[in-house]
Amino acid sequence: MTWRHAIFLANRELRRRTGRAVLTVLAVALAAALLTALLTIALTAETKVLDELAKGGPLSGIKVAAAKADPAQATQDDARPGEATILDQAAVDRIGTLPFIRAVVPVMVVRATIVVAEPKRDGKPLDAFVENVVGVDIQQVPTLPVSVLTGRLPAPGATNEVTVNEAFLERLGYSRNEAARFVGTQINVSTTRSVRVGNERRDVQRWTRATIVGVVAQDAGEGQILAPKELVEPARTWIVGNPGGGTRRLSDPAVATPFAGVFVVADSIENVGKVRAEISAIGYSTSAPENLIASVDRYLKVVEIVLTSVGLIALAVAALGISNASLAAVRERRREIGVLKAVGASDRDIRRVFLVESGALGLIGGVLGVVLGYLTAVVVSAFVNRYLVEQGFEAVPVALPITTMLAVTVGSTLLAIIAGILPAAKAARLPARAAMGSL
């Protein structure tokens, strides 16, 4: 019996038992689809994260702290390595000229009195409290460690929109799950400065009304409120200015150090250490999640292995289904096997027919599974990309390498052939007389 005859007999058998063949193919297709979808999602996520690390991003960011020494005794011109210096625009410009830097984002922080229009969960009004308001360039949020949990970010340049974190919600007795209800709440932000009137000094307040447009998790600065720099900078200018009494002393850190910190993004993960060393040489303290970054790739590999294992288990279950269907076919085709042996078919020929059938089921199921799995990954990625866009990040295109597609298809086929070895061997061992005993 030639391969051509074996393929003909296998094709005839699959057509004769269409229902069983379709169910078997579907089992393989679903398993292959699961494996393909998991691999596609894992590979896409890994590629995106590694790309972000390679080109610089929040994970390759460096936090530069403001000066803690007496700013009146330190200037940018006479700064020596290891000394604390003033963190102002000149410092930001100087850091920006260092090599291996992709972005430099100044962070402002002002202390303000907050009055919330929304009552607490129990209906009682919330007393005014003092909290930090963090100001950043909203357009540079994708480079900052900021994630939108609910709602959206303030519009770039907005002076009446802010976001808050979960700690802010807890003040009012709300949980993260109830954050959406809090979006749209009005708050009043008050900054205070001391003004000299004659021989007396009085506190004068400047009020700003803003709407909470989102809830975020942020590590750009210490504060429960994140706002555009266009809202925070005028507030700081108001605090620094002191009509009638001159400006506040330069020894006051709020005056001499306009920025509470700077978030510096290295152009690649490999250069984070170099950038930190350069900034430290100027005189600023830095911190970066280097240990975390070093573990990211390892964790991604672990996730990929786990997801692949889940898909392989599904394929193994489908292979057991193929094996069971083939064993049932052997019992049902005893007479056909006997006839083939009576006309001269060898044990090898019988095994070949059954293995061709199993391989065909695995191949068809594998091809369908790859297509279905890819489409599933595309649908999932659509929801993920919508979330990423809301967070201010770029959408991630779905990537399925041709090698992965071929690996899943070939793997499904080989697994189906392996599953058919036992039934094929059992069919081949049937004596012609025993096979035709029912005639």
C-alpha positions as CSV (number, residue, x, y, z in Angstrom):
1,M,0.0,0.0,0.0
2,T,1.4,3.4,-1.0
3,W,1.0,6.7,0.8
4,R,-1.5,7.7,-1.8
5,H,-3.7,4.8,-1.0
6,A,-3.3,5.5,2.7
7,I,-4.4,9.1,2.3
8,F,-7.3,8.0,0.1
9,L,-8.5,5.5,2.8
10,A,-8.1,8.0,5.6
11,N,-10.0,10.7,3.7
12,R,-12.8,8.3,3.0
13,E,-13.1,7.3,6.6
14,L,-13.1,11.0,7.8
15,R,-15.9,11.8,5.3
16,R,-17.9,8.8,6.4
17,R,-17.8,9.7,10.0
18,T,-18.1,13.5,9.6
19,G,-19.6,14.2,13.0
20,R,-16.9,12.5,14.9
21,A,-14.2,14.1,12.7
22,V,-15.7,17.6,13.2
23,L,-15.9,17.2,17.0
24,T,-12.3,16.0,17.1
25,V,-11.1,18.8,14.9
26,L,-12.9,21.4,17.1
27,A,-11.3,20.0,20.2
28,V,-7.8,20.4,18.7
29,A,-8.7,23.8,17.2
30,L,-9.9,25.1,20.6
31,A,-6.7,23.9,22.3
32,A,-4.5,25.3,19.6
33,A,-6.5,28.6,19.7
34,L,-6.0,28.8,23.5
35,L,-2.2,28.2,23.1
36,T,-2.0,30.7,20.2
37,A,-3.9,33.4,22.0
38,L,-1.9,33.0,25.2
39,L,1.4,33.0,23.3
40,T,0.3,36.1,21.2
41,I,-0.7,38.0,24.3
42,A,2.5,37.0,26.2
43,L,4.8,37.8,23.3
44,T,3.1,41.1,22.6
45,A,3.3,42.2,26.2
46,E,6.9,41.1,26.5
47,T,7.8,42.9,23.3
48,K,6.1,46.1,24.5
49,V,7.7,46.1,27.9
50,L,11.2,45.3,26.5
51,D,10.7,48.1,23.9
52,E,9.7,50.5,26.6
53,L,12.8,49.5,28.6
54,A,15.0,49.8,25.5
55,K,13.9,53.3,24.5
56,G,13.3,54.6,28.0
57,G,10.1,55.0,30.0
58,P,8.7,55.1,33.5
59,L,10.5,51.8,34.4
60,S,13.8,53.4,33.4
61,G,13.1,56.6,35.2
62,I,15.2,58.3,37.9
63,K,13.8,60.4,40.7
64,V,16.0,63.4,41.5
65,A,15.3,64.9,44.9
66,A,15.3,68.6,45.8
67,A,18.0,70.0,47.9
68,K,17.8,69.5,51.6
69,A,20.8,71.6,52.6
70,D,20.5,75.3,53.3
71,P,19.9,76.7,49.7
72,A,21.3,80.1,50.8
73,Q,24.7,78.5,51.0
74,A,24.6,76.6,47.7
75,T,24.4,77.8,44.2
76,Q,24.6,76.0,40.8
77,D,27.9,77.7,39.9
78,D,29.9,76.6,42.9
79,A,28.4,73.1,43.3
80,R,30.9,70.4,44.0
81,P,30.3,66.6,43.6
82,G,28.4,65.2,46.5
83,E,27.0,68.6,47.7
84,A,23.3,69.3,47.8
85,T,22.3,72.1,45.4
86,I,19.2,74.1,44.5
87,L,16.8,72.4,42.2
88,D,15.6,75.2,39.9
89,Q,15.2,75.7,36.2
90,A,19.0,76.1,35.8
91,A,19.4,72.7,37.4
92,V,16.8,71.1,35.2
93,D,18.6,72.6,32.1
94,R,21.9,71.3,33.3
95,I,20.6,67.8,33.9
96,G,19.0,67.9,30.5
97,T,22.4,68.4,28.9
98,L,23.8,65.1,30.4
99,P,24.3,62.2,28.0
100,F,21.9,59.2,27.7
101,I,18.8,61.2,28.8
102,R,15.5,60.9,26.9
103,A,13.3,63.3,29.0
104,V,13.5,65.6,32.0
105,V,10.2,66.4,33.7
106,P,10.2,68.9,36.6
107,V,7.8,68.2,39.5
108,M,6.2,71.1,41.5
109,V,4.6,70.6,44.9
110,V,2.6,73.2,46.9
111,R,1.0,72.9,50.3
112,A,-2.6,73.9,50.1
113,T,-5.8,73.8,52.1
114,I,-8.5,71.7,50.4
115,V,-12.2,72.0,50.8
116,V,-14.3,69.3,49.2
117,A,-17.9,70.0,48.2
118,E,-18.8,66.3,48.4
119,P,-19.9,65.1,51.9
120,K,-18.3,62.0,53.4
121,R,-19.9,58.6,52.8
122,D,-21.8,58.9,56.1
123,G,-23.3,62.2,55.0
124,K,-21.2,64.3,57.3
125,P,-19.3,67.3,55.8
126,L,-15.6,66.9,55.5
127,D,-13.5,69.5,57.3
128,A,-10.9,71.4,55.4
129,F,-7.5,69.8,55.4
130,V,-4.0,70.5,54.3
131,E,-2.5,68.4,51.5
132,N,0.2,68.6,48.8
133,V,-0.8,69.3,45.2
134,V,1.7,67.9,42.7
135,G,2.1,69.7,39.4
136,V,3.5,68.2,36.2
137,D,3.4,68.7,32.5
138,I,0.3,66.6,31.6
139,Q,1.7,66.1,28.1
140,Q,4.6,64.2,29.6
141,V,2.6,61.9,31.8
142,P,3.4,58.8,29.6
143,T,7.0,59.2,30.8
144,L,6.0,59.4,34.4
145,P,4.9,56.7,36.9
146,V,1.2,57.7,36.6
147,S,-1.7,55.4,35.9
148,V,-5.3,56.3,35.5
149,L,-7.6,54.1,37.6
150,T,-10.9,55.9,36.9
151,G,-11.9,58.8,34.7
152,R,-9.2,60.6,32.8
153,L,-6.2,63.0,33.1
154,P,-6.7,66.7,33.2
155,A,-6.6,68.4,29.8
156,P,-3.1,69.8,29.1
157,G,-2.9,73.4,30.3
158,A,-6.1,73.2,32.3
159,T,-6.3,75.4,35.4
160,N,-9.6,73.9,36.8
161,E,-9.1,70.2,36.5
162,V,-7.2,67.8,38.9
163,T,-6.9,64.1,39.7
164,V,-6.7,62.5,43.1
165,N,-5.4,59.2,44.4
166,E,-7.0,56.5,46.5
167,A,-5.8,57.9,49.8
168,F,-7.9,61.0,48.9
169,L,-11.0,58.8,48.4
170,E,-10.4,57.2,51.8
171,R,-10.7,60.5,53.5
172,L,-14.3,60.6,52.4
173,G,-14.9,56.9,53.2
174,Y,-14.9,55.7,49.6
175,S,-13.1,52.7,48.1
176,R,-11.4,52.3,44.8
177,N,-14.5,50.4,43.5
178,E,-16.6,53.5,44.1
179,A,-14.1,55.9,42.5
180,A,-16.2,56.5,39.4
181,R,-18.9,58.0,41.7
182,F,-16.4,60.6,42.9
183,V,-15.4,61.8,39.5
184,G,-16.9,65.2,38.8
185,T,-16.7,66.4,42.4
186,Q,-15.8,70.0,43.0
187,I,-13.0,71.1,45.3
188,N,-11.6,74.4,46.4
189,V,-7.8,74.8,46.7
190,S,-6.5,77.6,48.9
191,T,-2.8,78.7,49.1
192,T,-1.7,81.2,51.8
193,R,0.9,83.9,52.0
194,S,1.8,86.4,54.7
195,V,1.4,90.1,53.8
196,R,2.8,93.0,55.9
197,V,0.2,95.7,56.5
198,G,1.8,98.5,58.5
199,N,3.6,96.9,61.4
200,E,1.4,93.8,61.3
201,R,1.5,90.6,59.1
202,R,-1.7,89.0,57.9
203,D,-2.4,85.8,56.1
204,V,-4.0,86.2,52.7
205,Q,-5.6,83.3,50.8
206,R,-5.9,82.6,47.1
207,W,-8.7,80.3,46.2
208,T,-9.0,78.1,43.1
209,R,-12.0,76.0,42.2
210,A,-11.3,72.7,40.3
211,T,-13.1,69.6,39.2
212,I,-11.8,66.1,40.0
213,V,-11.8,64.4,36.5
214,G,-10.0,61.1,37.5
215,V,-8.5,58.9,40.1
216,V,-4.8,58.0,39.6
217,A,-2.0,56.0,41.1
218,Q,1.1,58.2,40.9
219,D,4.7,58.3,42.2
220,A,5.8,61.5,40.5
221,G,5.6,63.5,43.8
222,E,4.4,63.2,47.4
223,G,0.8,64.4,47.4
224,Q,-2.8,63.1,47.1
225,I,-3.7,65.6,44.3
226,L,-2.1,65.6,40.8
227,A,-2.7,68.7,38.7
228,P,-1.4,70.4,35.5
229,K,1.6,72.6,36.2
230,E,-0.5,75.5,34.9
231,L,-2.6,75.2,38.0
232,V,0.2,74.7,40.5
233,E,2.8,77.2,39.2
234,P,0.6,80.3,39.8
235,A,-0.2,79.0,43.3
236,R,3.5,78.7,44.1
237,T,4.1,82.2,42.6
238,W,1.4,83.5,44.9
239,I,3.1,81.9,47.9
240,V,6.5,83.2,47.0
241,G,5.4,86.8,46.2
242,N,4.9,89.0,49.2
243,P,3.7,92.5,48.2
244,G,4.4,95.2,50.8
245,G,7.0,93.1,52.6
246,G,9.4,92.0,49.9
247,T,10.0,88.4,48.9
248,R,10.4,85.6,51.4
249,R,14.0,84.8,52.4
250,L,16.1,82.7,50.1
251,S,16.7,80.4,53.0
252,D,13.1,79.2,52.6
253,P,13.3,76.0,50.5
254,A,9.9,76.8,49.0
255,V,11.5,79.9,47.4
256,A,15.0,78.8,46.6
257,T,14.0,75.4,45.3
258,P,11.0,75.8,43.0
259,F,10.9,72.2,42.1
260,A,10.2,69.4,44.6
261,G,11.9,67.0,42.3
262,V,12.7,66.0,38.8
263,F,11.9,62.8,37.0
264,V,14.6,61.9,34.6
265,V,14.1,59.2,31.9
266,A,17.2,57.4,30.6
267,D,17.2,56.5,26.9
268,S,17.7,52.8,27.8
269,I,17.7,50.5,30.7
270,E,21.4,49.9,30.3
271,N,22.2,53.6,30.8
272,V,20.2,54.1,34.1
273,G,23.3,53.6,36.2
274,K,25.4,56.0,34.1
275,V,22.7,58.7,34.3
276,R,22.4,58.3,38.1
277,A,26.2,58.6,38.4
278,E,26.3,61.8,36.4
279,I,23.4,63.4,38.4
280,S,25.0,62.4,41.7
281,A,28.3,63.9,40.6
282,I,26.4,67.3,40.2
283,G,25.3,67.0,43.8
284,Y,21.7,65.6,43.8
285,S,20.4,62.4,45.4
286,T,18.7,60.0,43.0
287,S,16.7,56.8,43.2
288,A,15.6,54.3,40.6
289,P,13.9,50.9,40.7
290,E,17.0,49.2,39.2
291,N,16.4,45.9,41.1
292,L,12.8,45.8,39.9
293,I,13.8,46.5,36.3
294,A,16.4,43.7,36.4
295,S,13.6,41.3,37.5
296,V,11.1,42.3,34.9
297,D,12.5,40.2,32.1
298,R,12.8,37.2,34.3
299,Y,9.2,37.6,35.4
300,L,8.0,38.0,31.8
301,K,9.8,34.7,30.9
302,V,8.1,33.0,33.9
303,V,4.7,34.3,32.7
304,E,5.3,33.1,29.2
305,I,6.3,29.6,30.4
306,V,3.2,29.4,32.6
307,L,0.9,30.5,29.7
308,T,2.5,28.1,27.3
309,S,2.1,25.3,29.8
310,V,-1.6,26.0,30.1
311,G,-1.9,25.8,26.3
312,L,0.1,22.6,26.0
313,I,-2.1,21.0,28.7
314,A,-5.1,21.9,26.6
315,L,-3.5,20.4,23.5
316,A,-2.7,17.2,25.6
317,V,-6.4,16.9,26.5
318,A,-7.3,17.3,22.8
319,A,-4.8,14.6,22.0
320,L,-6.4,12.2,24.4
321,G,-9.7,12.9,22.6
322,I,-8.0,12.0,19.3
323,S,-6.7,8.8,20.9
324,N,-10.1,7.9,22.3
325,A,-11.8,8.5,18.9
326,S,-9.2,6.4,17.1
327,L,-9.6,3.5,19.5
328,A,-13.4,3.7,18.9
329,A,-12.7,3.7,15.2
330,V,-10.6,0.5,15.5
331,R,-13.4,-1.3,17.2
332,E,-15.9,-0.2,14.6
333,R,-13.6,-1.0,11.7
334,R,-12.5,-4.5,12.6
335,R,-14.2,-5.9,9.5
336,E,-12.5,-3.3,7.2
337,I,-9.2,-4.0,8.8
338,G,-9.7,-7.7,8.2
339,V,-10.6,-7.2,4.5
340,L,-7.4,-5.0,4.0
341,K,-5.3,-7.7,5.6
342,A,-7.0,-10.4,3.6
343,V,-6.1,-8.6,0.3
344,G,-2.5,-8.3,1.3
345,A,-2.2,-5.1,3.5
346,S,0.6,-5.4,6.0
347,D,0.7,-4.2,9.7
348,R,2.7,-1.2,8.5
349,D,0.1,-0.3,6.0
350,I,-2.7,-0.4,8.6
351,R,-0.7,1.8,11.0
352,R,0.0,4.2,8.2
353,V,-3.8,4.7,7.5
354,F,-4.6,5.4,11.1
355,L,-1.6,7.7,11.6
356,V,-2.6,9.7,8.5
357,E,-6.1,10.1,9.9
358,S,-4.8,11.4,13.2
359,G,-2.3,13.7,11.5
360,A,-5.0,15.1,9.3
361,L,-7.2,15.9,12.3
362,G,-4.3,17.5,14.1
363,L,-3.3,19.6,11.0
364,I,-6.8,20.9,10.3
365,G,-7.4,21.6,14.0
366,G,-4.0,23.3,14.3
367,V,-4.6,25.6,11.3
368,L,-8.1,26.6,12.5
369,G,-6.8,27.0,16.1
370,V,-4.1,29.4,15.0
371,V,-6.6,31.6,13.1
372,L,-9.1,31.5,15.9
373,G,-6.4,32.2,18.5
374,Y,-5.1,35.2,16.6
375,L,-8.5,36.7,16.2
376,T,-9.1,36.2,20.0
377,A,-5.9,38.0,20.7
378,V,-6.9,40.8,18.4
379,V,-10.2,41.2,20.3
380,V,-8.5,41.1,23.7
381,S,-5.9,43.6,22.5
382,A,-8.7,46.0,21.4
383,F,-9.9,46.3,25.0
384,V,-6.4,46.5,26.3
385,N,-5.4,49.3,23.9
386,R,-8.5,51.2,24.8
387,Y,-7.4,51.1,28.4
388,L,-3.8,52.1,27.5
389,V,-5.0,55.1,25.5
390,E,-7.1,56.2,28.5
391,Q,-3.9,55.9,30.6
392,G,-2.1,58.2,28.1
393,F,0.0,55.4,26.6
394,E,0.4,54.3,23.0
395,A,-1.6,51.4,21.7
396,V,0.2,48.0,21.4
397,P,-0.1,46.3,18.0
398,V,-0.7,42.5,18.2
399,A,2.4,40.6,17.1
400,L,2.3,36.9,16.1
401,P,5.6,35.7,14.6
402,I,5.3,33.3,11.7
403,T,7.5,30.9,13.7
404,T,4.9,30.8,16.5
405,M,2.1,30.1,14.0
406,L,4.2,27.3,12.4
407,A,5.2,25.9,15.8
408,V,1.6,25.6,17.0
409,T,0.4,24.1,13.7
410,V,3.2,21.6,13.6
411,G,2.9,20.9,17.3
412,S,-0.8,20.1,17.0
413,T,-0.1,17.8,14.1
414,L,2.7,15.9,15.8
415,L,0.7,15.6,19.0
416,A,-2.2,14.2,17.1
417,I,0.1,11.7,15.4
418,I,1.5,10.6,18.7
419,A,-2.0,10.3,20.1
420,G,-2.8,8.0,17.2
421,I,0.2,5.6,17.7
422,L,-1.5,3.4,20.2
423,P,-4.8,2.9,18.3
424,A,-2.8,2.4,15.1
425,A,-0.6,-0.3,16.7
426,K,-3.7,-2.0,18.1
427,A,-5.3,-2.0,14.7
428,A,-2.2,-3.4,13.1
429,R,-2.0,-6.3,15.5
430,L,-5.5,-7.5,14.7
431,P,-5.3,-10.9,12.9
432,A,-7.2,-11.1,9.6
433,R,-9.2,-14.0,10.9
434,A,-10.2,-12.2,14.2
435,A,-11.0,-9.1,12.3
436,M,-13.3,-10.9,9.9
437,G,-14.8,-13.1,12.5
438,S,-18.1,-11.3,12.5
439,L,-18.7,-11.8,8.8
